[in-house]
């Protein structure tokens, strides 16, 4: 097993959660939000509505079914909501470094690294979710040991412009 790299999640209200890195070991910032789905993290990570957000998955174990390949059907990716990942970072309670699923082509860790996105595990996602529910959405930042980043508010930019296509696309007849 690799050496675990310490990472901290800091919320704009000063709350700090400590965890460990998976995916790309880089700092990131955005709005911290949560998703309570039990399955479907590839769809959530590629959902354009999460652009600029650090996504907390509340399901206790994430990564056990890896990441699917980009299989196309009718010129659309079959197992994704869009052609790329839109989150700024991923927060999970327990990350499974081993995966097994019929359509997995790589691990979630490898998928995040290939897309230059950080993940953090070992966080009490129940406590984080409760805090967000009570206080409302708030900005956050994920910082590996020795790295710092400023808070970033994605609500101050035109996110629709960032995730929208410039060209008209026609699917089917």
Secondary structure, 3 states (H helix, E strand, C coil): CCCCCEEEEEECCCCEEEEEEEECCCCEEEEEEEECCCCCHHHHHCCHHHCCEEEEECCCEECCCCEECCCEECCEECCCCCCCCCCCEEECCEECCCCCCCCEEECHHHHHHHCCCEEEECCCHHHHHHHHHHHCCEEEEEEECCCCCCCCCHHHCCHHHHHCCCCCCCCCC
